Amino acid sequence: MKLRSFGLFLETIAFTIVVPGTVTVLIPSWILGHEARILFQPWTATSFMALLPLSLGAAIYFRCLWEFAARGRGIPLPIDHPRQLVVTGLYRYVRNPMYVGVLILLVGEVILFRSINLLIYTVCWFAFVHLNVILWEERLLRHKFGDSYTRYRAAVRRWIPGKKYVA
């Protein structure tokens, strides 16, 4: 059991570096290029305002990642999907809080860097994620978890938090 927990911990770190790291750090740095130098210039009030969505988005993401590992015993990647449907934590209020956290973090980056190109990327990323959720993830979850996912899906909204889910 301890070996599984350690392996899951390593998978979680690797997943975070590769997937959200690429989405929120690597690709934005390519898009920004020389615009990223704002971090080394005096900050404005807008720069400080960006800290709220940056912090909130990161906090949501890491809370959800913990729920996946602790409750679902897996990571949000097809190589080691959760073995149990995760309906605790923030998942009680919205079906895709991890994506919502990353979206909020990206909005914080848009505010921080004041970049139209980063805004376009954020909108395109969310459109891709939305289609992925509708066309692939929800079908996969319905197949894997059956009626429990169907009930959960009927009670909890996809993107906008709502009333608390009670299993």
Number of C-alpha atoms within 10 A of each C-alpha: 6 7 8 11 14 11 12 18 17 12 18 20 13 12 16 17 14 12 14 15 14 13 18 17 14 14 14 22 15 12 14 16 10 9 13 16 10 14 11 7 8 7 11 10 8 12 18 11 13 19 16 14 21 22 15 15 24 19 16 20 24 15 16 23 22 18 21 26 21 16 17 19 19 25 24 18 12 10 9 12 17 20 15 13 19 21 22 17 16 20 23 21 22 24 24 19 24 24 20 20 23 25 24 22 26 27 21 22 23 21 21 23 21 17 17 12 14 22 18 12 18 23 15 12 14 17 12 11 15 17 11 12 17 11 11 11 15 17 12 13 17 14 12 16 13 13 11 14 18 14 12 20 17 9 19 22 18 20 14 12 17 14 11 15 19 11 10
